Amino acid sequence: MDYYVDTADLSAIRKTLEVFPMDGVTTNPSILAKEKSAPLDQLKEIQKIIGPKNNYSLKWSLETQRK
């Protein structure tokens, strides 16, 4: 079973990963809009936190954001 955290809050992602092994992060435009950063910048920061293991899905998200 895979576990994902559904947020764009960087501190929440870091705290969750410290306590529980997560497989990745899910988010959407409305969740990203709640954060103070530009959506693309926020996604790049999330990628730094979760690492290359989840690079494919985040890459797809970043490419979709640019269109």
N, C-alpha and C positions, 0 to 999 in steps of 0.2 A: 504494500500500500504506500502511496506517495502522500506526503504532507506538504501543504503550501500555506503561506501566510498571505492573507488578502488585504494588503495595505500598500501605501506608498510612503508611509511615515518611516524615515530612515532609522530613527532611534528605536522604534518598535520592532523593525526588522532585525537590528543588531541584538536587542535584548532577547527576542525569540530564538535566534540562532545560538545564543549563549546557553539557553536552557534546554532547547529541544532541537534535534537534528531535522532541519527542513529540507525538502527537495527543491524548493524554489519560491518565487513570489508571483502572485497574480494581482493584477490591478486593472483599472479601466479609466476612461477619461474623467468620470465624475470623482473617482477617488484621487486621481492626480490633481484635479482642480482644487482640492482642499489643501494642498501643500503650497508653500510659499515660493518654490522654485518653478521655473518653466518646466513643462512636462518632459521635454527631451533631456534637460539637465537632470531632472529627478530620476529618469530611467537609467541614465549613465551612472549615477551614484548607486542606484540599486544594483547594477551590474558589478560594480566594484565590491560591494558587500557580499553578494552571493557567489562571486567567482565564476571561472570559465565553465564549470560543470553545466550551468544553465544558459550558456551563451546563445545557443540556437534560438530558443524561444524569445529571449530578450532582443536578439538581432532582428527577428521578425517584427517585434513590437516597434523597435526604433525605425525600421524601414517604413512601416505603416504610418507612423507619426509624421514622417517627412512628406507624405503624399497629400 
